[in-house]
Amino acid sequence: MKYFQLNIPKILNLSAIFFPLYFILGNFFINLFILFFSALGIYFYKLEVFKMKKNNPLFLLILFFIFVIISTAVESLIFNQDVYLVKSILFLRYLFFIFVLRVMIIKNHLDLKNILISSLFFSSFVAIDVIFQYLSGSNFLGFKKFQSFAPGIFFDEPIAGG
């Protein structure tokens, strides 16, 4: 009998399965997930993440990120605001996220079927909760409606799934 062995590609795949849940939980969890996913993926796949062929469409995406960093660097020199430069550099986490996803898809380490099933489940849950709030005046957790909206699953957030 083969026991369940947890390795880094399985951890990355499992965290990708819960990606729709992070959208429901909010912006902090999305950023935390992308940072965790990118760091762990770069650690596991090492330089393979950054290897590309000559005519790869990701070069356009890399040029976009370079343009954003250069334009904010110029703007920070003009207005003496380094905050925007730091934010644009931290924006690179999305580029690394795409690189790790690309390698996982190429190596067939990403289970798209389970990711799509979890997306269906979580989006259906939010949709049914919104309909339930509209019909009953409270959500699944029993929070009552106030003003023109009922609090979401995560307290007083008026945006469905937000």
Secondary structure, DSSP 4 states (H G I P E B T S, - for coil): -PPP---HHHHHHHHHHTHHHHHHH-HHHHHHHHHHHHHHHHHHHGGGGG---TT-THHHHHHHHHHHHHHHHHHHHHHT--HHHHHHHHTTHHHHHHHHHHHHHHTT---HHHHHHHHHHHHHHHHHHHHHHHHHSB-TT-PBPBTTB--BTTBS--STT-
